[in-house]
Amino acid sequence: MPALLLTCEHASCALPPGFDPGVGPEVVASHLGWDPGALEVAQVVAARTGAPLLAGEWSRLFVDLNRSPDLPGAVPAESCGVPIPGNQALPPEERARRLAAVQAPYRAAVRAAVERAVVEAGACLHVSVHSFTPELHGRPRPYDAGVLFDPDRPLEVAAADALLAGLRAAGRPARPNEPYAGTDDGLTTWLRTCFAPDRYAGIEVELNQALLARPGAPAAVGEALAALLAGLA
């Protein structure tokens, strides 16, 4: 069985000392700054399964760990149409400094963790935990969870099918490759270029923030995910 690895790229809305994004605290604390509830779920899964968990330290307004470093979104000048003044007209050397100081070490640590899992267990099941807004641009997202994967990688398909079936059986409406495509730019997409399909399965679990805002929901969802993942890794 593959070894389980957990990550949470948008775990925090904390701002590093000296960084002013130029937006109010309500924006920083919103989905623009992080994925509310995702870290709580990931921590429960890690505690129950014993899987290692790597999590981001700073808000994605400073550096987005889930975006390729050569894309504008890695240091966003705007997010969902909201300007981020602190990142606009950013000198190239400052952008490069941030990526080198924050994103590069994180990605290197995750890749090293995948390599260890492959050496020790033969394969790695990497689950990256995120959350999404219940509505985007006026379009509701009426489901509790999405499971993102690459349909061309059989190990990912098998893991995603099992997670989707388990979530639905537990009364959690879940959809494949929603609210985003599993092949969109992201950490798992990059790692697929580093490891063979029979050695690495990269799954993003997206959870509805309306669900996670309910009292006790992150712990309950984490317990359910842990039980499902224990049968896969």
N, C-alpha and C positions, 0 to 999 in steps of 0.2 A: 504494500500500500504506500502511496506517496506520503511524505511528511508535510504537515500543515504549517503554513507561515501566514501570519496576519499583518496587515499594514493599515494605517489610517493617515492618509496624506493631508487631509483637511481637518485635523483633530483640534486645532486651537485658533482662537481669534486674537491671541496675544500679539502685541506689536513690539518689535525689538527696540531697545533704547535708542533714542535719537531719530526714529522714523515717524514722520507725520504724513499719513496718506492724504490729508486734505479733505477728509470727509468726517462727518459726525460719528460719535460713538454708537449711535443706533445703526448706522450703516456697517460699521466694523463688526458689531454683534449679530448682524443679519447673515443670511446665506452668502452674501457677497464676501464676507470675511472668513467663513469657515463652513463646516457641515455640522450643524447642531445635532447632538445626540449620537453621532457616529462613534466617537471615542468611547463613550459609556458602553455601547454595545460590544465594541471590539475588546474592551477590557474584560467584560463578562465571559466572552468566548475564550479569551486567552486563559483566564483563571480556571475555567472548567475543563479545557482541553490540554492545558500545559504547553500550548503552542507559543513560540516567540512572537512578540508584537513590536513593530516599529511604528512610531507615530511622529508626525510633524510637530515642531515646537512653535512655529510662528504662523500668523495669519497668511492666507494665500494672497492678500493684498500686497505683501512684501515680496514673496516669491511663491509661485504655485508649483508644488512638488509633483503635480500630476500632469504637467505640460512639458513638451519637449523644449529644451533650452533655446533652440533656434526659432521658436515661434513667439509672436508678440505676447500671447497670454501667459508666458512664464513669468513676466513682470507686467501685470496688466495696467494699461493706461486707462482702460474703462472696463466695466463689468456689468453685463446685462443692461447696457445703455447708460450706466451711471459713470460719469467721469471720475477718475482717481487722480486728482491734481498732483499728488506727491510722486506719481510715476510718469507724469507727462514731461516731455522735453528732458528726459533723463539722459545724462551723458553716457555714452557707450561703456566707458570704463567703470561707471558705478553699476550699471546693469551686469556687466561681466563679474564685478566683485561680488555682488549679491549671489549670483548663480554659483560661483566658485565656493563661496563661504557656506551656503545653505543647501542648494539643490544637489550639487555634485557629491558631497559627502553622504547625503541621504540615499541617493540612488546607488552609490557604491556599496553602502551598507546593506541595502535590500538585495542587490545582486549577489553579494557575498553570502547572505543568508540562504538564498536560493541555491547557490553552489554547494553549500554545506548540506542542505537537504538532499540534493541530488546524489552527493557522495555517500551519505549515510543511509538513505532509503531508496535510492534509484530514481526517485522522481519527487517533484514538489508541487503541492496544491497551494497556490498563493491566493488568498482571499483579501481583497482590498475593500474596506468598509467605508461607505459614503452615505450621505442623505440628500434628499431632493425636496424642493418646494412643492406643496400640493397643487400649485397652479403656476403656469408660466405663460406670460403674454396673453392672459385671458383664457387659456386652455387648461381645463382641470386635468389632474392626473389621479383618477379615481381607483388607485390600487395601493397596497401597502408596501410592495417591494418590487424591485427589478433585479434581474440577474443578467449581468453583461458578460459575454464570452465571444470567442471567434468560432463561427460555425464550421470552419475548415480544420479545426483541431479536435480530433476525437476525444482526447482526454478531457478537454474543457466541455465538450458537448455532454459527455456522460456525467460530469460533476454538476453542470448547470441543470440538466434534466432532473437529477436527484434532488437538488435544492429546490427547484420549482415545485416538484411533486410534494416534497415534504412541507413546504410553506403553505401550499394550498390545502393539504390535508389537515394542517393545524389551524385552518380558517383564516389564513393571511393571503388575500388575493395577490398574486405575483405574476409578472410578465417577463418573457425573455427579451433581452436587448431593448429594454425601455427603462427610464426615459431617454436613454442614449444608446447608440450602437456600440457593441462591444469591441468593434474594430476602430473606433474613433481614437484620436491621439490620447495617450495616457501612459502611465507607468507600466501597466501590464502589456500594452501594445509594444513598448520598447523592449521589455524583457522577452517577448516572443522572438525577437530578432537575435537574442543571445543564447537561447536554449531550444533544443529540438522538441517537437510536439509530444514525443513520448516521455520527455523528461520534465516538462514544465507546463502547468495549467494555470493560467491567470484569470481569475474570476473577480469581477467587481460586484459587490452586493450593494444595491442602492435602496435606502429605506425612506419612506415618506415621513417628512418632519411633522405632519399632523398626527401620525401614529406615535412618533417618539415623544411628542409633547405631552402625552397622557401620563398621569402619575403611575410610576412603576413600569411603564412600557419598555424603556431601554433594557432593564434587567430581564423582563420576560422575553423580549425578542432575542436578547443575547443567549438566554438559556435554550430557547428553541433552536437557534442557529448552531449552538455548541452541540446539541444532541444530533442534529443532522450531519454536521461536519465530522463528528466522532465516527460515523459509519463510512466516511469517505477517505479518511486519512488516519 
